[in-house]
Amino acid sequence: MADFASRAIRWDTVVGALLVVVLLLSFGFVDGFGNALNLSFLIGNTLPIALIALPMTLLVVSGEIDLSVASTAGLSGAVMGALWNQGLTIEVIIPLCLLLGTVCGLVNGLLVTRLGLPSLAVTIGTLAAYRGIAQIVLGSDAVTDFPGPYLEFASGRIGDTFVPYALAPFLALLAAAVLTLHATGFGRSLFATGANEEAARFAGVRVKRQKLVLFTLTGLMASLTGVFWALHYASARFDNATGLELSVVAAVLLGGIDFDGGRGTLGGAIAGVFLLGALQNVMSLLNVSAQSQIVVTGVLLVVSVLGPRVARQISVAKAGRRAAPAATPAP
């Protein structure tokens, strides 16, 4: 019974329950929410956040962060458009864009692990740098004439269902990330590093190499997101995915990943992603302005930082009361 209570008060469990409640209320009271077309839009629009949230979760668990992910995605999309205008085939362009994102992530990782710079400061700098390079590469042009089959895969859905084609590869990536974080020694070392980097190093964890791998992987996934974004919205522009990093960080922290590192579950992070996506979809159906949606995202970001801490304090307080010896009766 005590174990059940402990699980019930975990923040990721709370977020999962809140997602279910929001979905049930939306199906019942928001016109148009439950039709297949809207649900496919909800999933398709949430997938860019979810894709980057996979490596971002691992990165934050290890005690680091990458705020340049949206700019890396935008740079990937800009290069994709520029190369397409130069006559290269899409089958050549996509691997080149993924390689570019990998290099962007590697640069971030080298600056953090080899020069000892804080990841927050480094990635704020590369956020601006990568976005500037994207504008230089493509200018103000918008490239829209990508091959039809690729556009259909990125934005289409299976028959008359609400299931997008792109959901299947995402679920495969999600399964791989869950296994990596929660069922491998590498995942356990990430939690150890986030909880106490010095202790992890003394325990034999190669912390710098581990973080370099994570930053590189995050860059790769950000570039994949940039390719998906350009195809899903049928437009490659230098400003694609602008502001996406706020949604990713808000969703990951909302899902219970501790900003200080060492705590959280990937299931909670993905629940946070789709909770944020569902709320944004509902607000759009209710004609809430884009500015108000940004305010809601900011409020959720604050709640996502405070919520897990409050839940942990309550859990610790309850554990302390259970462990306290019973008062001895007066003679």
N, C-alpha and C positions, 0 to 999 in steps of 0.2 A: 504493500500500500504506500509506504514511504517512497519507494522507487518510482511508482506511478506518479505521485505528487511532484517528485523532482523533475520528471520528464515533462509533466504538464506545464510547469512554470518556465521551462526553457524557452528562450526568446524565439528560436527557429520554429518551435512547435506553435507558439502564439501566432507567428506570421503565417504559417501554413493554415491554421484555423481561420485567421482573418481573411486569407485569400478565398477560402471556401465560402465564408459569409458574404464577402463582396460579390462573388460570382452568383450565389443564390439570390441575393437582393437584386442584382442587375438583371438576371433572367426574369425575375418576377415583376420588376417595376420600371425598367428602362426600355422604352420602345425601341425595337430594332436591334437590341443587344444580342438576342439569341438566334438571329438568322445566320445561315451558313456563311454568307458573304462577309458580314461584319466580323464573325469569329475568325475567319481566315485573315481579314485585315488585322485584327488584334494580334494574332500569332505572328504574322509576317512583319508587322511593325515592331514587335517585341524581340524578334530574333537577333537583330544587330546588337541590342543590349545584352541578350543572353550569351551570344557568341563571345563577346569580350569579357563577360562576367566569369566565364570558366577559368581562364588563366589569371584574371584579376583576383579571384578568390584565393587561389594558391599563393599569389604574390602578397596579398594582405595578411594571410595566415602567417607568412614568413616574416612579417614586420615591415614590408616595403609597400610602395604604391607607384603606379604609373599614370600620370595625368595627361600624357601625350597620346593616348590611344586614339582619340577622335581625330587628331591631326595626322597620325599615321594612316588612319583609314581614309581621310581626305586626300592625303598625298598619294596613296595607292590608287584611289579612283581617278585622280588627276592624271597620273602617269598612264593609267589604263586608257583614258580618253585620248591622250596625246599620241600614244603608240598606235591606237586604232586609226587615228587620222593619218598616221604615217604609212598605213597599209599593212601592218603586221596582222597576223591571224589571231583570233581570240585564244586559240590553244597555245600560242606562244606568249601572248600578253599576260595571261593569268599567272603562269609560273614566275614570270619576271616580276610581277607585282608582289607575289608572295615572298620572293627573294628580297625585294626592296624592304618590305616590312620586317623581315628577319634581321636585316642589317640595321634598321632603325632601332629595333629592340636591343640588338647587340651593342650599339653605341650607348644606349641608356645604361645597360648592364655594366659595360666597361667603366663608364664614368662613376658609377656607384661602387663597384667592387674593387676596381684597381686604384682609383683616386680617392676613395673614401668619402665621396660627396653624398649628401642626403638625397634620397630619391625624390622627395617632394620638390626640392629646389631644382634638381636636374631635369625632371620631367616637365616642370613649368617652363623651363627654358626651351626644351625641345618641342613642347607644345607650340610655342610661337615660331620656332625655326622650321619645323616640318610643314606648318600651315603656310608660312611664307614661301617655302620652296614649291609647294603645290600651286600657289598663285603664279609663281614665275613659270612653271612648267606649262600650265594650261591657260593662264590669263582668265578673262571673264567668259570664255567660251563654255558652251554646254554641249557635250557629245551625247547623242540619243539614239543613233542608228546601229545599235549592237545587234548581233544575230538573233532572230526570233526564237529559236529553241532555248537559248540561254536566258532570254527575258522571260519566257514562259516557265522555265524551271524555277527561276528566282521569285516570280510573282504569282504563278498559277497554283491551282489547287486540284486535288485528285477528284475528278468527276464533279458531282454535285455536292460533295462533302465539304466540310470546313477545313479539311486537313491540307496545308500547303505541301507541295513537293519538297520544299527545303527543310521541312520538319524532320524527315528521316535522317539526313546526314547530321543534323544538330543532335538528335537523340543518340546517335553513335558516338559523337564527340563527348556528350554529357556522360555516357556510360564509362568512357575511357577516363574522363576526369574524376568521376566518383571513385573508380577503382584505384586510380593513382593516389588520390588524397587520403582515402579511408581504408585502403587494403594493401598498401605497400610500405616498405621501409622508407622509401623516398618521402611519402606523405607524412609518415610519423616524424621524420627528420624536419619537415617544414614546421610542424606544430612545436617541436622542440626548439627550433631556431627562433620562432616568434615569441615563445614563452621566455626564453633566456638564451640569447645568442652566445654569450661567453661559455655557459655550461654546455651548450650543444657543440661548440668547438672543442672543448676539452673531452667531450664524449666521442670525438672522432668524426663529427659531421664536417664535410668540406663546404663550409658556409658560403664562401665567395663563389665557388663553382656552381653551387646550387642556385644562388640568386642570379648568376649570369644566365643560367639555363632558363630560369623563370622569366627574366626580362626579354630574352630572345624569343621565347614561346609567346609571350604577350604581344610582341611586335608582329610575329607571324599571324596570330589570330586577329589582330587589329587590321592587318592588310587584307586578310580573307574577308573581314567584315566590310572593308572598303569596296572590294570587288562585288560582294553581295549587294551592298547598298546601291551601287551604280546600276546593277542589273535589275534589282527589285523595283527601283523607282525610275528605271530607264533614263538615267541622266548622270553623266560624269561631270562634276564641277569641282573646282578647287575648294569650295566651302561645304562639300558634302560632310555630313555627320558632325557639323559644328555644334558644340555643347553636349555631345553624346557622353563625354567623360563624366559630366555631372550626374546623368541618369544611371550610368554604370556604377559609380561609387555609391550613390544613394541606394540603389537596389541591393548591392552587395552588403553594405552596412545595415540596411533595413532587414536583411535576412539573418542577421545575428553574427556576422563576421566581425571580430573585435579589431578596431582600428590599430590597437597596440600590438596585434599579432597573437598567435598561439591558441586562438579559440574560434569555433564556428564549424558549420557543416556546409557542404556544397548544396545539399537539399534545401537548407534554409536560404542560401543565396539565390537559388533559382526560384524559390517561392517568392522572395523579395522582388526578383525581376518581373515575374508575371503579376504580382500584386500591383506594382507600379504601372505595368502595361495595361492592366485591367482598369485601374483608376483613370489613366489618361484617356483610354478609349471611352469610358463612361462620360468623362468630362467633355469630350468632343461631341458625343451624341447629345449631350445636354446644352451644347453651344456655349460652353465655358471658354473664355478667351485664352489665347496662347500665353499671355502674360500671367493670367491667374494660374494656369497649369504649372508655370515655372515656380510660382510662389508655393504651390502645393508640394512640388518636388523638393524645394528648399526646406519646407517644414518637415517633410518626411525624413530628410537627411539629418536634421537635428534630432528628431524622434529616434532615428535608427542608432544614433550615438548614445542617447540617454537610456533608451529602452532596455538594451541588454545589460547595462550596468545596474539599473534598478532591479531587473529580474535576478541578476546574480546576487545582489545584496540581500534580497528577500530570501533567496535559496540558502545563502550562507547563514542568515539569521535563524532560519528554521532549523538548519543542521546544528547550529550552536545550541539552540534550545533543547533539541533531542539529545545532544551529547552532554548537556549540563547534568551533574549528579543531582538526584532528588534531594530536596532539603530534609535534613534530619529533624525529626520531631523534637520539640522541647521536652526535657525530662519532667 
